[in-house]
C-alpha cells in the first residue's frame, strides 16, 4: 500500500502524517507514509485544500485533519 500526505509542511500536514502513521501501525500494514510538499505535484493531482491523504494514487481525503481512528477506518476499507 502506498500512502502519501500532500501539503506544504504545515502543522496540519504534520498532524495528518502522525495520525496516518499511527493508523498504519495499529493495523499492522506494510506501508510507509510519504510526505509530499512539492506544490507542483499537489496541484497536478487537483488538490485545492491541504492537507490531503492519498492511498494507492487515489485522493481519499482533502482539506481536513481526521483523527487516527478515522484514518484507520479509511485504510481498513482498502485492505
Buried (B, 14 or more C-beta within 10 A) or exposed (E): EEBBBBBEBEEBBBBBBBBBBBBBEBBEBEBEBEBBBEEEEBEEBEBEEBBBBBBEEEBBBBEEBBEBEBBBEBBEEEE
